Amino acid sequence: MGKLIDGLLVSQHIRNMVKKEVSVLASQGIKPCLATVLVGDNQASATYVKNKQIAASSVGILTRDFKLPQNITQEELSKTIKELNHDEKVHGILIQLPLPDQIETSITNLVRHEKDVDGLTSYNLGLLLEGTPKLVPCTPLGILELLDFYNIDVKGIDVAIINRSNLVGKPLGILLMNRDATVTFFHSKSKGMQDKLRNFDCIITAVGDRQKFILTGDMVKENAIIFDVGITRINGKIHGDVDFKSVSEKAAYITPVPGGVGPMTVTMLLKNTVHAASIINKISSN
């Protein structure tokens, strides 16, 4: 069986470091603060936001909670974001996705780039593409931290990413290419994907719909590195994209679901918030 990549273990290790950084900033009169913006009454989104607030509190990061009505207009939401941009006591702004249909997703670009703790503004994505990132999307950043913790070197290896979103696939691909990996993207329109996947040293899957895709043991090569970013809820239980039993028998490293990449995503939000506080206050940060 492949070595388990323990996201809970690594996450706690990083949170301990973040907590120390928060204390250092506090000693300088800076109290890192994360503002969470939740539009509508989606229960899953509300749970995600609550968990992020609890995680922030556990490391000493202050939170401000903004719950806005489902029928809010683009103009009204824009006003809230602009107010948070100008609030000197707020260092990070998180707009929980998805947003209602009447709101354009591009509204995230209104977030001041120094406070963009999700790393989703065109400005921060542009810096990432340029090779000089400041705030990086949380899930890709979390995967890099896992690679580092387990001393997995991706230089020269072939990596398959089954996702092409701005949230996961695209930024992750850039980060891995910057580490000299050879990256191939797969998506819903890719042909012959299942056969092609057998050629890759590392597979990172983030489909999140087991009715459409499950990565099984016959689709991976021996000693492959597997990161499962997908989340599907079936009868109240969380599943990933990977058939864990069959794949783990062939993999060299593998993340579980839950307990793999998920905890790292939240932890990277905390790390980005502290980093944002340092950027805004012109303090050198790791």
Protein Blocks (a to p, Z undefined) as FASTA:
>chain_A
ZZdddfklmmmmmmmmmmmmmmmmmmnopacddddddedjdfklmmmmmmmmmmmmmnop
acddddddfklcfklmmmmmmmmmmmmkbmbdcddddddfklcfklmmmpcfklmmnopa
fklmmmmmnopafbdcfklmmmmmmmmmnopafehiacddedjbfklmmmmmmmmmmnop
acddddfkbghklmmmmmpfbdcddekpakloccdfklpcehiacddfbdcdeehiacdf
bdfklmmmmmmbdcddehilmmmmmmmmmmmmmmmmmmmnopacZZ
